[in-house]
Amino acid sequence: MASSRRTFLRSAAATGLISGLSLGAASRAAHPGNGLHLATFRFDATPPLGHGCCGGWIRPVEAVDDPLEGLGIVLLGAGAPIVLCTLDWTGLLNESHLAWRTGLAAAAGTTPDRVTVHTVHQHNAPLVCAAAQRLLDTQPDLPRSHDPAFVAATLARAQEALRAALPQARRVTHVAGGASPVRDVAGNRRVSRDPAGRVTAMRGSSCRDARLIALPEGEIDPHLRTIAYYSGARKLAACHTYATHPMSYYGDGRVTADFPGLARRRLQAQEPECLHLYLTGCAGDIAAGRYNDGTPEARRRLTDRLHAGLMAAGSSLRPEPVGALEWRTREVFAEPNPALATASLRELLAPRRDAPVNRMRPAYKLAFLERCGRRQPFVLSALHLNGLVALHLPAEPFVAYQLRAQQLARRPVAVAAYGDCGPWYLPTAAEHPGGGYEVEYAFAAPGIDDALTTALRGLLA
């Protein structure tokens, strides 16, 4: 295997499939698609017993109902390789997200700006921020947010799987885009408001409050979107995006990919030769609470409904010969929310009679402040191919950003969020006065709205 991989890499470098690390600005040019190849990879990402879930403030792993996975594709032949990876974790933040992009770039022979890594955001799963954990290490009475050794081992597995996949790359001859509405899954979390427009209650991932359930669905993007790659008649890979928080219930210590993972695996079993990837869209203010009472029966219903949307989007695919491919990136620098004060946050970390969650969450705010201080940018990217657009965003943006992207592009856009989750929630500037949980845990200043919108124009115009 090692010899065949070396032979492939030498051949690929000679033919332009892999161009190494020196393309620079040229990597942003459009490339004809007649030399496009695709490799797929997958790896296990299931945490061990006792590992923290959702940053360590809910019950740690006690059992595994179904495994967590990492899935990815590598596009070769359009400049330096392009890597897309999705992971069944709660989040990768700040330097930890950069470490994954850098590690996968090294395995693929590309640069980190041509790697996008997303988490699906299930909560009975790891939330990884190395900077936050270093702060928590100063408080030995607190639970650990994650195990750095497990995270490093998982990244090593991802790199190994990616390297092993490269010799198996297949030529891409056709691509297709499809979409379908998903019925009775997503609803806006911020529909309960007082006359002044301030949020009074959140309709979360699950809900049993009849008053909140009866409120309108609110602003959502009802469509699940699919981009698929073919070699002749064979479908090689399909990337599916849909905007909702991906939990039916959590906090019981039982690891699960929840209804998006269960629906994706059902489709994977039906089409075993095609790797199916699921990515969560702009779901900062979107969840299943209007249709979910947090029972196992509700999880099954949500799985069935999402699977039906996946199947319908797949039925709408009409492959066309592959054309030119363009990869665009934009850097966005965030300014911290003025409400974040380093001294008071450090005081909240200190021992006191309070729930661990109230002492642990300040570590994530402090980690974001550190990140802003060293001017680490957020890298947004967009893949343009045959009139199809796949957009890759950080954190937990409100669905308005996804709808805005459709308007700016003047065509459907498959939006994947939950890339670098360092800022936690990304409300629009107009939503900040409405308050609520998402605004309380928005670490970036409201001006991030203008910066993101400017970046979207450059990525989508």
C-alpha positions as CSV (number, residue, x, y, z in Angstrom):
1,M,0.0,0.0,0.0
2,A,2.8,2.4,0.9
3,S,4.5,1.8,-2.4
4,S,1.3,2.2,-4.4
5,R,0.6,5.4,-2.6
6,R,4.0,6.8,-3.4
7,T,3.6,5.9,-7.1
8,F,0.2,7.6,-7.1
9,L,1.5,10.7,-5.5
10,R,4.4,11.0,-7.9
11,S,2.1,10.5,-10.8
12,A,-0.5,12.9,-9.4
13,A,2.1,15.6,-8.9
14,A,3.4,15.1,-12.4
15,T,-0.1,15.4,-13.9
16,G,-1.3,18.3,-11.7
17,L,-3.8,16.3,-9.6
18,I,-1.8,17.3,-6.5
19,S,0.1,20.6,-6.7
20,G,1.6,20.7,-3.3
21,L,1.8,23.7,-1.1
22,S,3.0,26.5,-3.4
23,L,-0.1,27.5,-5.5
24,G,-0.9,30.7,-3.4
25,A,-3.2,33.0,-5.2
26,A,-3.4,30.8,-8.3
27,S,-5.3,28.3,-6.3
28,R,-8.3,30.6,-6.3
29,A,-8.6,30.6,-10.1
30,A,-11.2,28.5,-11.9
31,H,-10.0,25.2,-13.2
32,P,-11.5,23.1,-15.9
33,G,-13.2,20.0,-14.5
34,N,-12.0,17.4,-17.0
35,G,-9.2,16.3,-14.7
36,L,-11.2,16.3,-11.5
37,H,-10.8,13.3,-9.3
38,L,-12.4,12.5,-5.9
39,A,-11.3,10.3,-3.0
40,T,-13.5,9.5,0.1
41,F,-12.4,8.7,3.6
42,R,-14.0,7.9,6.9
43,F,-12.9,7.2,10.5
44,D,-14.2,6.4,13.9
45,A,-14.7,9.4,16.3
46,T,-16.5,7.7,19.2
47,P,-15.3,8.9,22.6
48,P,-14.4,6.4,25.3
49,L,-16.4,5.8,28.5
50,G,-16.0,8.7,30.9
51,H,-15.2,11.2,28.3
52,G,-16.9,14.6,28.6
53,C,-19.9,15.5,26.5
54,C,-20.7,19.0,25.2
55,G,-17.8,20.6,27.0
56,G,-18.0,18.5,30.2
57,W,-21.1,20.1,31.8
58,I,-23.6,17.4,31.0
59,R,-23.3,13.7,31.9
60,P,-20.1,12.1,30.5
61,V,-20.1,9.0,28.3
62,E,-21.7,6.1,30.0
63,A,-22.7,4.0,27.0
64,V,-22.6,4.1,23.2
65,D,-26.0,3.7,21.5
66,D,-24.5,4.3,18.0
67,P,-20.9,5.3,17.0
68,L,-19.7,8.8,16.0
69,E,-18.0,9.1,12.7
70,G,-15.8,11.4,10.7
71,L,-16.4,11.5,6.9
72,G,-14.7,13.4,4.2
73,I,-13.9,13.9,0.5
74,V,-10.8,15.1,-1.3
75,L,-11.1,16.8,-4.7
76,L,-8.0,16.5,-6.8
77,G,-7.1,18.1,-10.1
78,A,-8.3,21.6,-9.6
79,G,-5.1,23.1,-8.2
80,A,-4.0,22.0,-4.8
81,P,-6.3,19.4,-3.2
82,I,-9.6,20.5,-1.6
83,V,-10.7,18.7,1.6
84,L,-14.2,18.6,3.1
85,C,-14.6,16.8,6.4
86,T,-17.6,16.5,8.7
87,L,-17.5,15.1,12.2
88,D,-20.2,13.9,14.6
89,W,-18.9,16.1,17.5
90,T,-20.4,19.1,19.2
91,G,-17.7,21.5,18.0
92,L,-14.1,22.3,17.2
93,L,-13.0,25.7,18.4
94,N,-10.2,28.2,17.8
95,E,-6.8,26.7,17.7
96,S,-8.3,23.2,17.9
97,H,-10.2,23.8,14.7
98,L,-7.0,25.2,13.0
99,A,-5.1,22.1,14.2
100,W,-7.6,19.8,12.4
101,R,-7.4,21.9,9.2
102,T,-3.6,21.9,9.3
103,G,-3.4,18.2,10.1
104,L,-5.7,17.2,7.2
105,A,-3.9,19.6,4.9
106,A,-0.6,17.9,5.6
107,A,-2.2,14.5,4.9
108,A,-3.6,15.7,1.6
109,G,-0.6,17.7,0.4
110,T,-2.4,21.0,0.4
111,T,-2.8,24.2,2.4
112,P,-5.1,24.8,5.4
113,D,-7.1,27.4,3.5
114,R,-8.2,24.6,1.1
115,V,-9.5,22.4,4.0
116,T,-12.9,22.9,5.6
117,V,-13.9,20.9,8.7
118,H,-17.4,21.0,10.2
119,T,-19.1,19.4,13.2
120,V,-22.7,18.2,13.0
121,H,-23.2,19.5,16.6
122,Q,-24.8,16.6,18.4
123,H,-24.5,17.2,22.1
124,N,-23.8,13.7,23.5
125,A,-20.4,14.1,21.9
126,P,-17.0,15.9,22.4
127,L,-16.7,19.7,22.4
128,V,-13.0,20.5,21.8
129,C,-11.2,23.8,22.6
130,A,-7.6,23.4,23.7
131,A,-7.4,27.0,25.0
132,A,-10.5,26.5,27.2
133,Q,-9.2,23.2,28.6
134,R,-5.9,24.9,29.6
135,L,-7.9,27.4,31.6
136,L,-10.0,24.6,33.2
137,D,-6.8,22.8,34.1
138,T,-6.2,25.6,36.6
139,Q,-9.4,24.5,38.4
140,P,-8.8,20.8,39.3
141,D,-12.2,20.4,40.9
142,L,-13.9,20.9,37.6
143,P,-14.6,18.1,35.1
144,R,-12.5,18.0,31.9
145,S,-14.1,19.4,28.8
146,H,-12.3,16.8,26.7
147,D,-9.3,14.4,26.6
148,P,-6.5,15.9,24.4
149,A,-5.0,12.5,23.9
150,F,-8.2,11.1,22.5
151,V,-8.6,14.1,20.2
152,A,-5.0,13.8,18.9
153,A,-5.6,10.0,18.3
154,T,-8.8,10.8,16.4
155,L,-7.0,13.3,14.2
156,A,-4.3,10.8,13.5
157,R,-6.9,8.3,12.4
158,A,-8.4,10.9,10.1
159,Q,-5.0,11.6,8.6
160,E,-4.3,7.9,8.1
161,A,-7.7,7.4,6.4
162,L,-7.2,10.4,4.1
163,R,-3.8,9.2,3.0
164,A,-5.0,5.7,2.4
165,A,-7.9,7.1,0.3
166,L,-5.8,9.1,-2.2
167,P,-4.6,6.1,-4.3
168,Q,-8.3,5.1,-4.7
169,A,-9.4,8.5,-6.2
170,R,-11.8,8.2,-9.0
171,R,-12.3,10.5,-11.9
172,V,-15.4,12.8,-11.6
173,T,-17.3,13.0,-14.9
174,H,-20.6,14.4,-13.7
175,V,-22.1,16.4,-10.8
176,A,-25.6,17.2,-9.7
177,G,-27.5,19.3,-7.3
178,G,-30.9,18.6,-5.8
179,A,-33.2,19.8,-3.0
180,S,-36.3,18.8,-1.1
181,P,-38.3,20.4,1.7
182,V,-38.1,18.5,5.0
183,R,-41.5,18.3,6.7
184,D,-42.2,18.8,10.4
185,V,-38.6,18.9,11.8
186,A,-37.2,22.5,12.0
187,G,-38.7,25.4,13.8
188,N,-37.3,28.7,15.0
189,R,-36.3,28.8,18.7
190,R,-37.0,32.5,19.1
191,V,-40.7,32.9,18.4
192,S,-41.9,33.7,21.9
193,R,-41.5,37.5,22.3
194,D,-42.9,40.4,24.3
195,P,-44.4,43.5,22.7
196,A,-41.0,45.1,22.5
197,G,-39.6,42.2,20.5
198,R,-37.5,40.6,23.3
199,V,-37.4,36.8,23.5
200,T,-39.3,35.6,26.5
201,A,-38.8,31.8,26.2
202,M,-36.8,29.5,23.9
203,R,-38.4,26.6,22.1
204,G,-35.4,24.3,22.2
205,S,-34.4,21.0,20.7
206,S,-37.3,19.4,22.6
207,C,-40.4,21.0,24.0
208,R,-43.5,20.0,26.0
209,D,-44.9,23.4,26.6
210,A,-48.2,23.5,24.7
211,R,-48.1,27.3,24.4
212,L,-44.7,27.3,22.7
213,I,-45.5,24.3,20.5
214,A,-48.6,26.2,19.3
215,L,-46.6,29.2,18.1
216,P,-45.8,29.5,14.4
217,E,-42.9,27.6,12.9
218,G,-41.1,30.9,12.4
219,E,-38.2,31.7,10.0
220,I,-36.5,28.6,8.8
221,D,-35.0,27.3,5.5
222,P,-37.1,24.2,4.9
223,H,-34.9,22.8,2.1
224,L,-32.4,20.1,2.4
225,R,-29.8,20.5,-0.4
226,T,-27.6,17.8,-1.9
227,I,-24.5,18.0,-4.1
228,A,-23.4,14.7,-5.6
229,Y,-20.4,13.6,-7.6
230,Y,-20.4,10.8,-10.2
231,S,-17.9,8.7,-12.1
232,G,-19.9,7.6,-15.1
233,A,-23.1,6.1,-13.7
234,R,-21.6,5.5,-10.3
235,K,-22.4,8.0,-7.6
236,L,-19.2,8.5,-5.6
237,A,-20.2,10.9,-2.9
238,A,-23.1,13.1,-1.8
239,C,-23.0,16.1,0.6
240,H,-26.3,16.9,2.3
241,T,-26.9,20.2,4.2
242,Y,-29.9,21.1,6.3
243,A,-30.4,23.7,9.0
244,T,-31.6,22.5,12.4
245,H,-30.0,21.7,15.7
246,P,-29.4,18.0,15.4
247,M,-30.7,16.7,18.8
248,S,-33.9,15.0,19.8
249,Y,-32.7,14.5,23.4
250,Y,-29.3,14.4,25.2
251,G,-27.6,14.7,28.6
252,D,-28.1,11.1,29.5
253,G,-24.5,10.0,28.9
254,R,-25.5,7.8,25.9
255,V,-23.4,8.6,22.8
256,T,-25.4,8.9,19.6
257,A,-25.3,10.6,16.2
258,D,-29.0,11.3,16.8
259,F,-31.6,11.7,14.1
260,P,-29.3,13.2,11.4
261,G,-26.7,10.5,11.9
262,L,-29.4,7.8,12.0
263,A,-31.0,9.1,8.9
264,R,-27.7,9.4,7.0
265,R,-26.7,5.9,8.0
266,R,-30.0,4.5,6.7
267,L,-29.3,6.1,3.4
268,Q,-25.7,4.9,3.4
269,A,-27.0,1.3,3.9
270,Q,-29.3,1.8,0.9
271,E,-26.4,3.2,-1.3
272,P,-23.2,1.6,0.0
273,E,-21.1,2.5,-3.0
274,C,-21.7,6.3,-2.4
275,L,-20.3,8.0,0.7
276,H,-23.0,10.2,2.2
277,L,-22.0,13.2,4.3
278,Y,-24.4,15.2,6.4
279,L,-23.6,18.9,7.4
280,T,-25.6,21.2,9.6
281,G,-26.6,24.5,8.1
282,C,-27.1,27.9,9.8
283,A,-29.0,26.5,12.8
284,G,-28.1,28.9,15.6
285,D,-31.8,29.8,16.1
286,I,-33.3,26.6,14.7
287,A,-34.3,23.3,16.5
288,A,-36.8,20.5,16.4
289,G,-38.8,21.5,19.5
290,R,-42.0,22.3,17.8
291,Y,-42.2,18.7,16.6
292,N,-40.2,16.9,19.3
293,D,-41.2,16.0,22.9
294,G,-37.8,14.5,23.7
295,T,-39.0,10.8,23.6
296,P,-37.4,7.8,21.8
297,E,-40.6,7.7,19.6
298,A,-40.0,11.3,18.6
299,R,-36.4,10.5,17.7
300,R,-37.7,7.8,15.4
301,R,-40.2,10.2,13.8
302,L,-37.5,12.8,13.2
303,T,-35.2,10.2,11.7
304,D,-38.0,9.1,9.3
305,R,-38.8,12.7,8.2
306,L,-35.1,13.6,7.6
307,H,-34.5,10.4,5.7
308,A,-37.5,11.1,3.6
309,G,-36.0,14.5,2.8
310,L,-32.7,12.9,1.9
311,M,-34.4,10.4,-0.4
312,A,-36.4,13.1,-2.1
313,A,-33.4,15.3,-2.7
314,G,-31.6,12.3,-4.1
315,S,-34.5,11.7,-6.5
316,S,-34.2,15.2,-7.8
317,L,-30.6,14.8,-8.9
318,R,-29.9,15.2,-12.6
319,P,-26.2,14.6,-13.3
320,E,-24.5,16.9,-15.8
321,P,-20.9,16.7,-17.3
322,V,-18.5,18.3,-14.9
323,G,-17.4,21.9,-15.7
324,A,-15.1,24.4,-14.2
325,L,-14.4,24.4,-10.5
326,E,-13.5,27.5,-8.4
327,W,-12.5,27.6,-4.7
328,R,-12.9,30.9,-3.0
329,T,-11.9,31.9,0.5
330,R,-12.3,35.0,2.7
331,E,-10.8,35.8,6.1
332,V,-13.0,37.5,8.7
333,F,-11.6,38.9,11.9
334,A,-13.9,39.2,14.9
335,E,-14.0,41.8,17.6
336,P,-15.2,40.5,21.0
337,N,-18.6,41.3,22.4
338,P,-18.1,44.4,24.7
339,A,-19.9,42.4,27.5
340,L,-16.9,40.1,27.8
341,A,-14.6,41.3,30.5
342,T,-11.4,39.2,31.2
343,A,-11.2,40.0,34.9
344,S,-14.8,39.1,35.7
345,L,-14.7,36.0,33.6
346,R,-11.6,34.7,35.5
347,E,-13.5,35.3,38.7
348,L,-16.3,33.1,37.5
349,L,-13.9,30.2,37.0
350,A,-12.8,30.3,40.6
351,P,-14.2,27.8,43.1
352,R,-17.6,28.7,44.5
353,R,-20.9,27.1,45.3
354,D,-22.3,27.0,41.7
355,A,-23.0,24.4,39.1
356,P,-20.0,23.4,37.1
357,V,-21.6,24.7,33.9
358,N,-21.6,28.2,35.2
359,R,-17.9,28.0,36.0
360,M,-16.9,26.2,32.8
361,R,-18.6,28.3,30.1
362,P,-16.5,31.4,31.0
363,A,-13.4,29.5,29.9
364,Y,-14.8,29.4,26.3
365,K,-15.4,33.2,26.4
366,L,-11.8,33.7,27.7
367,A,-10.5,31.4,24.9
368,F,-12.3,33.6,22.4
369,L,-10.8,36.7,23.8
370,E,-7.3,35.2,23.6
371,R,-8.1,34.3,19.9
372,C,-9.1,37.8,19.1
373,G,-6.0,39.1,20.8
374,R,-3.7,37.1,18.5
375,R,-5.8,38.0,15.4
376,Q,-6.6,34.5,14.3
377,P,-9.1,34.9,11.4
378,F,-12.1,32.8,10.6
379,V,-11.7,31.3,7.1
380,L,-14.9,31.2,5.0
381,S,-14.9,29.3,1.8
382,A,-17.1,28.5,-1.2
383,L,-16.9,25.8,-3.9
384,H,-18.4,26.8,-7.3
385,L,-18.9,23.9,-9.7
386,N,-21.4,23.7,-12.6
387,G,-23.5,26.6,-11.2
388,L,-23.7,24.8,-7.9
389,V,-22.4,26.5,-4.8
390,A,-21.3,25.0,-1.5
391,L,-20.7,27.6,1.2
392,H,-18.7,26.9,4.4
393,L,-19.3,29.1,7.5
394,P,-18.0,29.1,11.1
395,A,-19.9,28.8,14.4
396,E,-23.7,28.8,14.9
397,P,-25.0,31.4,12.6
398,F,-28.7,32.3,12.6
399,V,-30.7,31.0,9.7
400,A,-31.0,34.6,8.3
401,Y,-27.4,34.3,7.1
402,Q,-28.3,31.2,5.1
403,L,-31.3,32.9,3.5
404,R,-29.1,36.0,2.9
405,A,-26.6,33.8,1.1
406,Q,-29.3,32.5,-1.3
407,Q,-30.2,36.1,-2.1
408,L,-26.7,37.2,-2.7
409,A,-25.9,34.3,-5.0
410,R,-29.3,34.5,-6.8
411,R,-29.4,30.7,-6.8
412,P,-29.6,27.9,-4.3
413,V,-26.6,27.5,-2.0
414,A,-25.8,24.5,0.1
415,V,-24.7,26.0,3.4
416,A,-22.6,24.1,5.9
417,A,-22.0,25.9,9.2
418,Y,-20.4,24.8,12.5
419,G,-16.9,25.1,11.1
420,D,-14.7,27.0,13.6
421,C,-17.1,27.3,16.6
422,G,-15.0,29.7,18.6
423,P,-17.6,32.5,18.7
424,W,-20.4,30.2,19.6
425,Y,-23.6,31.9,18.4
426,L,-23.7,34.4,15.5
427,P,-26.9,36.3,15.6
428,T,-27.6,39.0,13.0
429,A,-27.1,42.5,14.3
430,A,-30.8,43.1,14.1
431,E,-31.4,40.2,16.6
432,H,-29.1,41.4,19.3
433,P,-31.7,43.8,20.9
434,G,-34.0,40.8,21.2
435,G,-31.8,39.2,23.8
436,G,-32.3,35.5,24.7
437,Y,-29.9,32.6,25.2
438,E,-28.3,32.9,21.8
439,V,-27.4,36.5,22.2
440,E,-26.1,35.9,25.8
441,Y,-23.7,33.4,24.3
442,A,-22.7,35.4,21.2
443,F,-19.0,36.0,21.9
444,A,-18.4,38.3,18.9
445,A,-19.6,41.9,18.7
446,P,-22.7,42.7,16.6
447,G,-20.4,44.2,13.9
448,I,-19.5,40.6,12.9
449,D,-22.7,40.8,10.8
450,D,-21.2,43.4,8.5
451,A,-17.9,41.5,8.2
452,L,-19.7,38.2,7.4
453,T,-22.0,39.9,4.8
454,T,-19.0,41.5,3.1
455,A,-17.3,38.1,3.0
456,L,-20.4,36.4,1.6
457,R,-20.6,38.9,-1.2
458,G,-17.0,38.1,-2.2
459,L,-17.6,34.4,-2.0
460,L,-20.9,34.3,-3.8
461,A,-21.0,37.1,-6.3
